[in-house]
Amino acid sequence: HTDDEDSDYHQEPYKESYKDRRRRAHTQAEQKRRDAIKKGYDDLQAIVPTCEQQDFSIGSQKLSKAIVLQKTIDYIQFLHKEKKKQEEEVSTLRKDAMALKIMKVNYEQIVKAHQDNPNEGKDQISDEVKFNVFQGIMDSLFQSFNASISVTSFQELSACVFSWIEEHCKPQTLRDIVIGVLHQLKSQLY
């Protein structure tokens, strides 16, 4: 061999076989896939609040993939429930807003009607009589409330209030109270 032949021999690149190229390409593709999966789990662990490490005594130990997936599923279900609650709340608020708009229109019509004809309704019941009716109803309710409700502790108060409401605030009971108050005021006025 001459020096020229030896230098040509060393410059000739290693010829990779078809099988070796396929193996290398497969290994690279598999590594990319594993890296993408690992990045996905790391992203989930960073995004899902319940995946945050709670116990620092175990050091930098990562959560298993199964736990990360379960916590992610639980968190998504929680978010769906929260979304449903918020949608129901928005619906309720829209209904309330619509009712308030209707009430506003009605009050504006009442004010306009009163402004157009200020003398109308002068024969109606005076504010003093209205107040006396209201006071009589409230006094009657307060007497039954005071006699039935214990206020020694919040727990007793909250337990008693519901039974008092069920007993003393039924439509028939309230109707009887109002009728009694009206009869009493009628006898006082006439």
HELIX and SHEET records of a PDB file:
HELIX    1   1 ASP A    3  GLN A   11  1                                   9    
HELIX    2   2 TYR A   18  ILE A   47  1                                  30    
HELIX    3   3 PRO A   49  CYS A   51  5                                   3    
HELIX    4   4 PHE A   56  ILE A   58  5                                   3    
HELIX    5   5 LYS A   65  ASP A  116  1                                  52    
HELIX    6   6 ASP A  127  SER A  148  1                                  22    
HELIX    7   7 PHE A  154  HIS A  168  1                                  15    
HELIX    8   8 PRO A  171  LEU A  189  1                                  19    
END                                                                             
